[in-house]
Amino acid sequence: MDELNQVRVISLKGGEFELEVKMTEAFIARVRQHFGLLVGQPLEDDHVSGYVLGALNTAVVKAEQQVSQDAEQPTEVA
Protein backbone atom coordinates (compact mmCIF):
# COMPACT_ATOMS: atom_id res chain seq x y z
CA MET A 1 0.00 0.00 0.00
CA ASP A 2 1.29 3.45 -0.91
CA GLU A 3 1.40 5.39 2.34
CA LEU A 4 2.15 8.76 0.70
CA ASN A 5 -0.66 11.31 1.04
CA GLN A 6 -2.87 8.78 2.80
CA VAL A 7 -4.58 9.71 6.04
CA ARG A 8 -3.58 7.26 8.73
CA VAL A 9 -5.91 6.85 11.70
CA ILE A 10 -4.17 5.42 14.76
CA SER A 11 -5.99 4.22 17.88
CA LEU A 12 -4.59 5.59 21.12
CA LYS A 13 -5.22 4.61 24.75
CA GLY A 14 -6.86 1.28 23.98
CA GLY A 15 -9.13 2.74 21.30
CA GLU A 16 -10.48 5.55 23.46
CA PHE A 17 -8.79 8.20 21.30
CA GLU A 18 -7.69 8.42 17.66
CA LEU A 19 -4.81 10.25 16.04
CA GLU A 20 -5.40 11.21 12.41
CA VAL A 21 -2.25 12.02 10.42
CA LYS A 22 -1.84 12.99 6.76
CA MET A 23 1.19 11.08 5.57
CA THR A 24 3.04 13.60 3.40
CA GLU A 25 6.43 12.88 1.87
CA ALA A 26 8.15 15.36 4.20
CA PHE A 27 6.48 13.92 7.30
CA ILE A 28 7.31 10.33 6.36
CA ALA A 29 10.95 11.29 5.72
CA ARG A 30 11.18 13.06 9.09
CA VAL A 31 9.71 10.12 11.02
CA ARG A 32 11.97 7.65 9.19
CA GLN A 33 15.01 9.80 9.95
CA HIS A 34 14.02 10.21 13.60
CA PHE A 35 13.78 6.44 14.13
CA GLY A 36 16.63 5.53 11.75
CA LEU A 37 14.35 3.53 9.46
CA LEU A 38 15.55 2.52 6.03
CA VAL A 39 13.29 2.91 2.99
CA GLY A 40 12.43 -0.80 2.93
CA GLN A 41 11.51 -0.95 6.62
CA PRO A 42 7.82 -0.54 7.46
CA LEU A 43 6.64 2.65 9.07
CA GLU A 44 4.45 1.36 11.90
CA ASP A 45 1.65 3.17 13.74
CA ASP A 46 3.86 3.19 16.85
CA HIS A 47 6.52 5.16 14.96
CA VAL A 48 4.02 7.75 13.76
CA SER A 49 2.21 8.18 17.08
CA GLY A 50 5.48 8.19 19.03
CA TYR A 51 6.91 10.91 16.82
CA VAL A 52 3.77 13.07 16.95
CA LEU A 53 3.31 12.70 20.70
CA GLY A 54 7.00 13.39 21.30
CA ALA A 55 6.88 16.52 19.15
CA LEU A 56 3.77 17.74 20.98
CA ASN A 57 5.40 17.08 24.34
CA THR A 58 8.49 19.05 23.30
CA ALA A 59 6.32 21.96 22.12
CA VAL A 60 4.39 22.05 25.41
CA VAL A 61 7.59 21.97 27.49
CA LYS A 62 9.08 24.84 25.44
CA ALA A 63 5.87 26.87 25.77
CA GLU A 64 5.79 26.33 29.53
CA GLN A 65 9.44 27.40 29.81
CA GLN A 66 8.68 30.55 27.80
CA VAL A 67 5.71 31.40 30.03
CA SER A 68 7.90 30.91 33.12
CA GLN A 69 10.64 33.12 31.68
CA ASP A 70 8.11 35.82 30.76
CA ALA A 71 6.65 35.72 34.28
CA GLU A 72 10.10 36.18 35.83
CA GLN A 73 10.89 39.29 33.80
CA PRO A 74 9.76 42.58 35.34
CA THR A 75 6.98 44.40 33.52
CA GLU A 76 7.59 48.02 32.55
CA VAL A 77 5.01 50.46 33.86
CA ALA A 78 4.41 53.53 31.72
PyMOL commands that set and color helices and strands:
alter all, ss='L'
color gray80, all
select helices_A, chain A and resi 13-15+25-35+45-72
alter helices_A, ss='H'
color red, helices_A
select strands_A, chain A and resi 7-12+17-22
alter strands_A, ss='S'
color yellow, strands_A
deselect
rebuild
show_as cartoon
